Amino acid sequence: MPNHQIDPNKWIDNYADYLFNYTITRVNDREIAKDLVQDTFFAGLKSMKNFKGEASERTWLISILKRKIIDYYRKINSNKGKAEVRMNYSSDENEGDWLEERVADPFDKTAEDVMENSELEDAIYNCLSKLPEKQAQVFKMKTILNHETEAICNELNITASNLWVIIHRARVAMASCMEETWFKK
């Protein structure tokens, strides 16, 4: 297993342009893209101790940047700066509720909030149905059902690195699909 190292002194030279180009295609605003890249570098500096060397420095920074982009969209698309994504799920073994983030008062919902939540759930499941079967299965197990990595690997007979490749591809496809079907409303 590779043991990558990080060197923040080279981040701007090595990754700023790449991260900016990645971001500008997702937010379509140069100033916001610059801010998100800057926030990514800052978050990377703050969390350097968490870097395990399992991924390349660029991959690690991209994962931080993706979170920043998601947070940006969550903030601009939510009421009162908070978003709640609730999905009902049902499978052979489990059923229940998946909650991404809880709003301060979950009972303070308007009919519009409930309808929007339902539309978002439909959009997520629509995008999930477009994924290849294994990607959809891994995404659902990891992201919606919150299964542990080891349990997913054992059940599907895959390695942890294979799981992360599959989940990465699924997340990229889901983000692209959601951008087309949900964020452009």
Buried (B, 14 or more C-beta within 10 A) or exposed (E): EEEBEBEEEEBEEBBBEBBBEBBBEBBEEEEBBBBBBBBBBEBBEEEEEEBEEBBEBBEBBBBBBBEBBBEBBBEEEBBEEEBBBBBEBEEEEEEEEBEBEEBEEEEEBEEEEEEBBEEBBEBBBEBBEEBEEBBBBBBBBBBBBEBEEEEBBEEBEBEEEBBBBBBBBBBEBBBEBBEEBBEEE
